Amino acid sequence: MSKLIITTAISGSRRKEYLEKLEERAKANGKKIKIYNVGQLMLDHSKDIGVNFTAENVLNAPPSVINAVRSAVFERIAGELPKVMKTYDAVFINIHAFFYWKNVFLRAWDNYYVSQLNPDLFLAFVDDVISIYDHLKVRKQWKKENLTFNEILMWRNVDVEMTASWAEMNRKQFYIIPSQSNVKLLYRLLFEPQTEKIYTAMPLTHFQNPKDQATVDKFIKRLEKYFIIFDPREIELVEQWKPSMMTEDVLNQIVNRDLYWLIKQVDRVIAYFPRAVSSPGTINELREAHETSKEAWLVYPKGVSMSPFLTYYSNMVFRGPEELFKFLGEKGKGKNLPKSKKSAKNNRGSKKRK
């Protein structure tokens, strides 16, 4: 059955590039995807009717004119959809929720059409704030705005929360898609809806060097056999930022992103410790999963004592990756995985905490 998807993203988020790659992957697998870029369609329509819109000046136009042009574009899309939905496996309508323009949030949607289109899925594309900053400062439309990192993060936050609200009001599924993620993520969400979604938690502060990152990459690649993976590293690695960038405002956004965006949209959290280190962030991610009735699994090195705060919030503990993958293999590629209580065999290891 064809799916209709409404997507949002703030400017500079590389949504268009991501969806073009998704279209290529889908085609290679015998799937057809249609993409409506509403912003470009508005520019095209304004030219047809003699309205002087350009990418550089469109946000300076009167709201009534912008709304009229946008409504005309949505009417065209709505008229085409009955036929299009019979032809394509997935249809994307790319819009914006808000623009941050001249220090003001400008609404960029129409409530009537968001509900009338009745999409199956809402997506918010998010990109690394540094990448967005770099893209915006070279765009003629945006470079004069000179947005700060904090302003970009606030804009991104409002965009995501608005899109999540649409999904909630329409009782539809909502996902945040990292623009840096492999298109395999969204492809599997669309065409393998029965596969479990997981968030991989890890003590990022302690594992920044290439060797450790390669170890984590290998672990996640093996997990992909069983799950659809949301990896926080695909949005921002704040541990690699300059200290001057790590303001309280920025770091608050990162905590909110992981705890209340990414974990919310998955079925379980798997926390992986390649080595035994202290990680308050990972403990909090396990806690969030535990307290929101999601399965929380912990993968921890053998023969090393663990904090009771780790085990308290974990439904299952595996002493090393091999123990986890043996369990997954026995349960048949991650299907119908049990929601298990902690067992003495799996949870304590060879040493007791003193």
C-alpha positions as CSV (number, residue, x, y, z in Angstrom):
1,M,0.0,0.0,0.0
2,S,1.3,3.4,-1.0
3,K,2.3,5.8,1.9
4,L,1.8,9.5,2.0
5,I,4.5,11.3,4.0
6,I,4.7,15.0,5.1
7,T,8.2,16.1,5.9
8,T,9.6,19.2,7.6
9,A,13.1,20.6,8.0
10,I,14.6,24.0,8.6
11,S,16.6,25.5,5.8
12,G,20.1,24.1,5.3
13,S,19.2,20.7,6.6
14,R,20.1,18.7,3.5
15,R,16.6,17.1,3.3
16,K,16.4,17.4,-0.5
17,E,19.8,15.6,-0.9
18,Y,18.7,12.8,1.5
19,L,15.5,12.2,-0.3
20,E,17.2,12.1,-3.7
21,K,19.5,9.3,-2.4
22,L,16.4,7.5,-1.0
23,E,14.8,7.8,-4.4
24,E,17.8,6.1,-6.0
25,R,17.9,3.3,-3.4
26,A,14.1,2.7,-3.8
27,K,14.5,2.6,-7.6
28,A,17.3,0.0,-7.3
29,N,14.9,-2.1,-5.2
30,G,12.0,-1.8,-7.5
31,K,10.1,0.9,-5.5
32,K,8.8,4.2,-6.9
33,I,9.0,7.4,-4.9
34,K,7.4,10.8,-5.8
35,I,8.6,14.0,-4.1
36,Y,6.8,17.3,-4.0
37,N,9.1,20.2,-2.9
38,V,6.4,22.7,-2.0
39,G,8.9,25.6,-1.7
40,Q,10.1,25.2,-5.3
41,L,6.5,24.6,-6.5
42,M,5.6,28.0,-4.9
43,L,8.4,29.7,-6.8
44,D,7.3,28.1,-10.0
45,H,3.6,29.0,-9.5
46,S,4.4,32.6,-8.6
47,K,6.3,33.0,-11.9
48,D,3.4,31.5,-13.8
49,I,0.9,34.1,-12.3
50,G,3.2,37.1,-12.4
51,V,4.0,37.3,-8.7
52,N,7.6,38.5,-8.1
53,F,8.9,35.7,-5.8
54,T,12.5,34.7,-5.7
55,A,14.3,32.5,-3.2
56,E,16.0,35.6,-1.8
57,N,12.9,37.8,-1.3
58,V,10.0,35.4,-0.8
59,L,9.9,35.8,3.0
60,N,9.6,39.5,2.6
61,A,6.3,39.2,0.8
62,P,3.0,39.9,2.5
63,P,1.7,36.8,4.4
64,S,-1.6,37.0,2.5
65,V,0.3,36.6,-0.8
66,I,2.5,33.8,0.5
67,N,-0.6,32.0,1.8
68,A,-2.5,32.4,-1.4
69,V,0.4,31.0,-3.5
70,R,0.9,28.1,-1.1
71,S,-2.8,27.2,-1.1
72,A,-2.8,27.1,-4.9
73,V,0.2,24.7,-4.8
74,F,-1.6,22.5,-2.2
75,E,-4.8,22.4,-4.3
76,R,-2.7,21.2,-7.2
77,I,-1.1,18.5,-5.1
78,A,-4.4,17.4,-3.6
79,G,-5.9,17.1,-7.1
80,E,-3.0,14.9,-8.3
81,L,-2.8,12.6,-5.3
82,P,-5.6,10.1,-6.1
83,K,-3.7,9.1,-9.3
84,V,-0.2,9.5,-7.9
85,M,-1.0,7.3,-4.9
86,K,-1.9,4.4,-7.2
87,T,1.4,4.8,-9.1
88,Y,4.0,5.3,-6.4
89,D,5.0,3.3,-3.3
90,A,5.7,6.4,-1.3
91,V,4.8,10.1,-1.9
92,F,6.7,12.8,0.0
93,I,5.3,16.4,0.5
94,N,8.2,18.6,1.7
95,I,7.2,21.7,3.6
96,H,8.5,23.9,6.4
97,A,6.8,24.4,9.7
98,F,8.4,27.8,10.5
99,F,11.1,30.1,9.2
100,Y,13.3,32.1,11.6
101,W,13.4,35.4,9.7
102,K,14.4,38.8,11.0
103,N,14.4,37.4,14.6
104,V,10.8,36.3,14.3
105,F,9.3,32.8,13.8
106,L,7.1,32.9,10.6
107,R,4.5,30.2,10.3
108,A,5.0,28.3,7.0
109,W,2.1,25.9,6.9
110,D,-1.6,25.7,6.4
111,N,-3.6,23.8,9.0
112,Y,-6.4,23.0,6.5
113,Y,-4.1,21.2,4.1
114,V,-2.1,19.4,6.8
115,S,-5.2,17.7,8.0
116,Q,-7.0,17.4,4.6
117,L,-4.1,15.5,3.1
118,N,-4.3,12.9,5.8
119,P,-0.7,11.6,5.6
120,D,0.3,8.2,6.9
121,L,3.5,9.5,8.4
122,F,5.1,12.7,9.6
123,L,8.9,13.2,9.4
124,A,11.2,15.9,10.7
125,F,14.7,16.0,9.1
126,V,17.4,17.3,11.5
127,D,21.0,18.0,10.7
128,D,24.1,18.9,12.7
129,V,23.9,22.5,13.7
130,I,27.4,23.2,12.4
131,S,26.5,21.8,9.0
132,I,23.3,23.9,8.9
133,Y,25.3,27.0,9.9
134,D,27.8,26.5,7.2
135,H,25.1,26.0,4.6
136,L,23.1,29.0,5.6
137,K,26.0,31.4,5.7
138,V,26.8,30.8,2.0
139,R,23.2,31.1,0.8
140,K,22.3,34.5,-0.6
141,Q,18.9,34.3,1.2
142,W,20.3,33.5,4.6
143,K,23.8,34.9,5.0
144,K,22.5,38.4,5.9
145,E,20.5,36.9,8.8
146,N,23.8,35.7,10.3
147,L,22.1,33.2,12.6
148,T,23.9,31.9,15.6
149,F,24.2,28.3,16.7
150,N,21.7,28.9,19.4
151,E,19.2,30.5,17.0
152,I,19.5,27.6,14.6
153,L,19.0,25.1,17.4
154,M,15.9,27.0,18.6
155,W,14.5,27.1,15.1
156,R,15.2,23.3,14.7
157,N,13.5,22.6,18.1
158,V,10.4,24.6,17.1
159,D,10.2,22.8,13.7
160,V,10.4,19.4,15.3
161,E,7.9,20.1,18.0
162,M,5.4,21.5,15.6
163,T,5.7,18.4,13.3
164,A,5.4,16.1,16.3
165,S,2.2,18.0,17.3
166,W,0.7,17.5,13.9
167,A,1.3,13.8,14.1
168,E,-0.1,13.6,17.6
169,M,-3.3,15.6,16.7
170,N,-3.8,13.4,13.6
171,R,-2.9,10.2,15.5
172,K,-0.1,9.3,13.0
173,Q,3.4,8.0,13.4
174,F,6.2,10.5,13.7
175,Y,10.0,10.1,13.3
176,I,13.0,12.4,13.4
177,I,15.3,11.5,10.6
178,P,19.0,12.6,10.9
179,S,20.1,14.0,7.6
180,Q,23.5,12.5,8.1
181,S,22.1,9.0,8.5
182,N,22.3,6.3,5.8
183,V,19.2,6.3,3.6
184,K,18.8,2.7,4.6
185,L,17.2,4.1,7.9
186,L,14.2,5.7,6.2
187,Y,14.0,3.0,3.5
188,R,13.5,0.4,6.2
189,L,11.1,2.5,8.2
190,L,8.9,2.8,5.1
191,F,9.2,-0.8,3.7
192,E,10.0,-2.8,6.8
193,P,7.5,-1.4,9.3
194,Q,7.4,-4.6,11.3
195,T,11.1,-4.4,12.3
196,E,11.8,-3.1,15.8
197,K,13.3,0.3,16.2
198,I,16.1,0.9,18.7
199,Y,18.2,3.7,20.0
200,T,21.9,3.0,20.6
201,A,23.1,4.6,23.8
202,M,26.8,4.9,24.4
203,P,29.3,6.9,26.5
204,L,30.4,9.1,23.6
205,T,32.7,11.4,25.7
206,H,35.0,8.4,26.3
207,F,35.0,7.0,22.8
208,Q,36.0,9.7,20.4
209,N,39.2,8.3,18.8
210,P,38.9,6.6,15.4
211,K,39.7,3.1,16.9
212,D,36.9,3.3,19.4
213,Q,34.4,4.7,16.9
214,A,35.3,1.8,14.6
215,T,34.4,-0.6,17.4
216,V,31.0,1.1,17.9
217,D,30.4,1.1,14.1
218,K,31.1,-2.6,13.9
219,F,28.6,-3.2,16.8
220,I,25.9,-1.2,15.2
221,K,26.4,-2.8,11.8
222,R,25.8,-6.2,13.4
223,L,22.7,-4.9,15.2
224,E,21.2,-3.8,11.8
225,K,20.6,-7.5,11.0
226,Y,18.0,-7.4,13.7
227,F,16.8,-3.8,14.2
228,I,16.3,-0.4,12.6
229,I,18.9,1.8,14.3
230,F,18.7,5.4,15.5
231,D,22.3,6.4,16.2
232,P,22.7,9.8,18.1
233,R,26.1,10.2,16.5
234,E,24.3,10.9,13.2
235,I,23.0,14.3,14.4
236,E,25.7,15.9,16.5
237,L,28.9,14.8,18.2
238,V,29.1,17.7,20.7
239,E,32.1,16.0,22.3
240,Q,34.1,17.2,19.3
241,W,33.0,20.8,19.4
242,K,35.1,23.7,20.6
243,P,34.6,24.5,24.3
244,S,33.3,28.0,23.4
245,M,30.4,26.4,21.5
246,M,29.2,24.3,24.5
247,T,27.0,26.9,26.1
248,E,24.3,25.9,28.6
249,D,21.6,26.7,26.0
250,V,23.2,24.5,23.4
251,L,23.8,21.6,25.7
252,N,20.2,21.7,27.0
253,Q,19.1,21.2,23.4
254,I,21.3,18.1,23.1
255,V,19.9,16.5,26.2
256,N,16.4,17.2,25.1
257,R,17.1,15.7,21.7
258,D,18.3,12.4,23.0
259,L,16.0,11.9,25.9
260,Y,12.7,13.3,24.5
261,W,13.0,13.0,20.8
262,L,15.1,10.0,19.8
263,I,14.2,7.6,22.6
264,K,10.5,8.5,22.4
265,Q,10.3,7.1,18.8
266,V,11.9,3.6,19.4
267,D,10.8,0.3,20.9
268,R,13.9,-0.3,23.0
269,V,17.3,1.2,24.0
270,I,20.5,-0.8,23.8
271,A,23.4,0.8,25.7
272,Y,26.8,-0.4,24.7
273,F,30.0,0.1,26.7
274,P,33.1,-1.1,24.8
275,R,35.0,-0.4,28.1
276,A,33.9,0.2,31.6
277,V,33.6,3.9,32.1
278,S,31.4,6.3,34.0
279,S,28.6,7.8,31.9
280,P,25.8,9.8,33.6
281,G,24.4,10.4,30.1
282,T,24.0,6.8,29.3
283,I,22.5,6.1,32.7
284,N,19.9,8.8,32.0
285,E,19.1,7.3,28.7
286,L,18.5,3.9,30.3
287,R,16.4,5.6,32.9
288,E,14.3,7.4,30.3
289,A,13.6,4.1,28.5
290,H,12.8,2.3,31.8
291,E,10.4,5.0,33.0
292,T,8.6,5.2,29.6
293,S,7.9,1.5,29.5
294,K,10.5,0.7,26.9
295,E,12.9,-2.2,27.0
296,A,16.4,-1.2,28.1
297,W,19.3,-3.5,27.4
298,L,22.8,-3.1,28.6
299,V,25.9,-4.5,26.9
300,Y,28.9,-4.3,29.3
301,P,32.4,-5.8,29.4
302,K,32.9,-9.2,31.1
303,G,34.5,-9.5,34.5
304,V,34.0,-5.8,35.4
305,S,31.8,-4.5,38.2
306,M,28.8,-2.3,37.3
307,S,27.1,0.6,38.9
308,P,23.8,-0.4,40.4
309,F,22.3,2.6,38.6
310,L,23.1,0.8,35.3
311,T,21.6,-2.5,36.3
312,Y,18.6,-0.9,38.0
313,Y,17.3,0.6,34.8
314,S,18.2,-2.3,32.6
315,N,15.7,-5.1,31.7
316,M,18.6,-7.3,30.5
317,V,22.3,-7.1,30.8
318,F,24.7,-8.9,28.4
319,R,28.4,-9.3,29.3
320,G,29.8,-8.3,26.0
321,P,28.5,-8.1,22.4
322,E,28.9,-11.9,21.7
323,E,26.5,-12.7,24.5
324,L,24.0,-10.3,23.0
325,F,24.3,-11.6,19.5
326,K,24.0,-15.2,20.6
327,F,20.8,-14.3,22.3
328,L,19.5,-12.5,19.3
329,G,20.4,-15.3,17.0
330,E,18.6,-17.8,19.2
331,K,15.5,-15.6,19.1
332,G,15.4,-15.5,15.3
333,K,16.6,-12.2,13.9
334,G,15.1,-10.0,16.5
335,K,11.5,-11.0,15.9
336,N,9.1,-11.3,18.8
337,L,11.8,-10.6,21.3
338,P,10.8,-11.2,24.9
339,K,10.4,-8.4,27.4
340,S,12.5,-10.1,30.0
341,K,13.2,-9.5,33.6
342,K,16.8,-9.4,34.6
343,S,18.2,-12.9,35.2
344,A,21.1,-13.7,37.5
345,K,22.9,-15.4,34.6
346,N,22.8,-12.3,32.4
347,N,23.1,-9.5,34.9
348,R,25.8,-9.6,37.4
349,G,29.0,-10.9,35.8
350,S,31.9,-12.4,37.7
351,K,32.7,-9.6,40.1
352,K,30.4,-8.0,42.8
353,R,30.4,-4.3,43.2
354,K,32.1,-3.4,46.5
